[in-house]
Amino acid sequence: MEETPAGTCEHCGHPFPTSERLVLHKGIEHPSQLDDSEQEAFESAVTEEEADLRTLRLKALAVLVLLYFGLLILYAIFA
């Protein structure tokens, strides 16, 4: 099954699977060629991406803490 890209960069021709990825690519690789609406879309996408990364880091930290204390309790019970 062949997937069609959601968008292609008009500056370099690279295809992207989502429009969000295309916006991020343009802002990172072609910042001088953005108009005002594209700049706003890029800043919004970066803010959203940072929030998603922050959530991922907090979830990973929670899993590590639970794993650590779970193993500590198991060690205390069986050792």
Backbone as CSV, one residue per row, in Angstrom:
resi,resn,N_x,N_y,N_z,CA_x,CA_y,CA_z,C_x,C_y,C_z
1,MET,0.846,-1.176,0.000,0.000,0.000,0.000,0.892,1.239,0.000
2,GLU,0.779,2.071,-0.989,1.609,3.252,-1.134,0.916,4.460,-0.516
3,GLU,1.641,5.177,0.370,1.084,6.355,0.995,1.463,7.592,0.197
4,THR,0.527,8.502,0.072,0.830,9.748,-0.615,1.216,10.787,0.427
5,PRO,2.193,11.628,0.125,2.608,12.632,1.104,1.535,13.698,1.301
6,ALA,1.493,14.240,2.517,0.527,15.292,2.809,0.949,16.611,2.184
7,GLY,2.238,16.744,1.923,2.731,17.973,1.320,4.157,17.811,0.851
8,THR,4.544,18.670,-0.050,5.900,18.670,-0.576,6.456,20.081,-0.438
9,CYS,7.691,20.178,-0.013,8.337,21.482,0.145,8.557,22.094,-1.231
10,GLU,8.061,23.305,-1.414,8.214,23.955,-2.712,9.626,24.490,-2.941
11,HIS,10.436,24.514,-1.882,11.804,25.020,-2.006,12.800,23.918,-2.390
12,CYS,12.637,22.726,-1.806,13.598,21.651,-2.078,12.949,20.395,-2.663
13,GLY,11.612,20.325,-2.676,10.918,19.196,-3.285,10.807,17.961,-2.420
14,HIS,11.179,18.041,-1.155,11.127,16.886,-0.262,9.680,16.649,0.186
15,PRO,9.164,15.393,0.083,7.796,15.094,0.524,7.741,14.849,2.036
16,PHE,6.609,15.168,2.645,6.419,14.966,4.085,5.088,14.281,4.340
17,PRO,5.054,13.366,5.320,3.829,12.588,5.572,2.699,13.404,6.204
18,THR,3.037,14.472,6.925,2.009,15.311,7.547,2.311,16.771,7.261
19,SER,1.277,17.575,7.312,1.469,19.008,7.074,2.260,19.649,8.208
20,GLU,2.134,19.099,9.421,2.902,19.622,10.555,4.400,19.433,10.321
21,ARG,4.783,18.285,9.817,6.199,18.034,9.504,6.704,18.982,8.425
22,LEU,5.850,19.266,7.460,6.223,20.204,6.394,6.447,21.598,6.962
23,VAL,5.567,22.029,7.850,5.704,23.352,8.479,6.998,23.422,9.278
24,LEU,7.297,22.376,10.051,8.530,22.349,10.839,9.763,22.362,9.931
25,HIS,9.706,21.610,8.844,10.826,21.576,7.901,11.086,22.957,7.309
26,LYS,10.035,23.613,6.865,10.204,24.938,6.269,10.801,25.922,7.261
27,GLY,10.344,25.873,8.507,10.849,26.795,9.521,12.292,26.538,9.894
28,ILE,12.718,25.278,9.830,14.096,24.933,10.200,15.038,25.074,9.016
29,GLU,14.648,24.580,7.862,15.542,24.544,6.697,15.459,25.796,5.817
30,HIS,14.303,26.459,5.800,14.120,27.614,4.905,13.522,28.803,5.660
31,PRO,14.097,29.217,6.793,13.461,30.274,7.595,13.395,31.628,6.897
32,SER,14.331,31.934,6.035,14.334,33.238,5.381,13.280,33.341,4.285
33,GLN,12.697,32.229,3.893,11.731,32.220,2.801,10.291,32.097,3.281
34,LEU,10.053,32.247,4.593,8.706,32.131,5.142,7.992,33.471,5.111
35,ASP,6.697,33.431,4.812,5.897,34.642,4.953,5.338,34.685,6.377
36,ASP,4.560,35.685,6.705,4.076,35.862,8.078,3.202,34.708,8.553
37,SER,2.301,34.222,7.701,1.414,33.132,8.114,2.197,31.835,8.314
38,GLU,3.189,31.590,7.464,4.023,30.394,7.631,4.884,30.504,8.886
39,GLN,5.347,31.699,9.201,6.132,31.902,10.421,5.278,31.643,11.659
40,GLU,4.043,32.119,11.650,3.130,31.870,12.768,2.820,30.380,12.898
41,ALA,2.607,29.706,11.770,2.340,28.268,11.795,3.545,27.516,12.346
42,PHE,4.746,27.939,11.965,5.963,27.302,12.462,6.092,27.483,13.973
43,GLU,5.896,28.715,14.456,5.996,28.968,15.896,4.963,28.170,16.671
44,SER,3.761,28.042,16.131,2.716,27.249,16.765,3.102,25.766,16.797
45,ALA,3.649,25.273,15.697,4.055,23.864,15.621,5.199,23.581,16.586
46,VAL,6.132,24.512,16.726,7.251,24.331,17.654,6.732,24.300,19.093
47,THR,5.816,25.195,19.419,5.235,25.222,20.761,4.519,23.913,21.073
48,GLU,3.749,23.423,20.112,3.035,22.158,20.299,4.019,20.985,20.437
49,GLU,5.065,20.993,19.627,6.072,19.929,19.686,6.791,19.934,21.036
50,GLU,7.107,21.124,21.555,7.755,21.229,22.858,6.848,20.707,23.965
51,ALA,5.555,21.007,23.880,4.606,20.509,24.874,4.512,18.987,24.812
52,ASP,4.488,18.429,23.606,4.450,16.977,23.460,5.712,16.324,24.020
53,LEU,6.861,16.935,23.778,8.120,16.393,24.309,8.162,16.475,25.833
54,ARG,7.653,17.566,26.381,7.614,17.711,27.840,6.741,16.617,28.447
55,THR,5.592,16.353,27.831,4.705,15.293,28.315,5.377,13.934,28.222
56,LEU,6.059,13.669,27.124,6.762,12.402,26.959,7.840,12.232,28.029
57,ARG,8.597,13.289,28.296,9.645,13.206,29.315,9.070,12.936,30.697
58,LEU,7.940,13.588,31.027,7.316,13.357,32.326,6.797,11.927,32.449
59,LYS,6.223,11.407,31.381,5.742,10.022,31.403,6.913,9.047,31.546
60,ALA,8.013,9.304,30.842,9.186,8.431,30.945,9.760,8.475,32.359
61,LEU,9.814,9.658,32.950,10.300,9.784,34.323,9.400,9.021,35.292
62,ALA,8.093,9.126,35.110,7.153,8.410,35.980,7.349,6.902,35.870
63,VAL,7.548,6.402,34.668,7.775,4.967,34.473,9.067,4.541,35.158
64,LEU,10.127,5.323,35.012,11.400,4.978,35.652,11.286,4.984,37.169
65,VAL,10.586,5.965,37.719,10.409,6.024,39.180,9.603,4.822,39.659
66,LEU,8.517,4.492,38.972,7.715,3.330,39.358,8.512,2.036,39.244
67,LEU,9.286,1.897,38.198,10.114,0.709,38.030,11.147,0.604,39.140
68,TYR,11.796,1.704,39.454,12.817,1.704,40.501,12.221,1.288,41.846
69,PHE,11.126,1.935,42.247,10.542,1.613,43.542,9.893,0.231,43.544
70,GLY,9.359,-0.189,42.398,8.815,-1.544,42.314,9.891,-2.596,42.530
71,LEU,11.034,-2.405,41.861,12.150,-3.354,42.043,12.716,-3.277,43.465
72,LEU,12.742,-2.073,44.029,13.227,-1.915,45.407,12.319,-2.664,46.385
73,ILE,11.028,-2.572,46.198,10.072,-3.275,47.078,10.211,-4.785,46.885
74,LEU,10.346,-5.253,45.640,10.532,-6.686,45.388,11.816,-7.188,46.031
75,TYR,12.865,-6.406,45.962,14.133,-6.789,46.587,13.972,-6.876,48.102
76,ALA,13.255,-5.921,48.682,13.044,-5.908,50.142,12.204,-7.118,50.572
77,ILE,11.271,-7.553,49.748,10.398,-8.664,50.112,11.134,-9.996,49.963
78,PHE,11.860,-10.172,48.862,12.436,-11.482,48.571,13.903,-11.637,48.945
79,ALA,14.545,-10.609,49.419,15.966,-10.745,49.752,16.174,-10.992,51.213
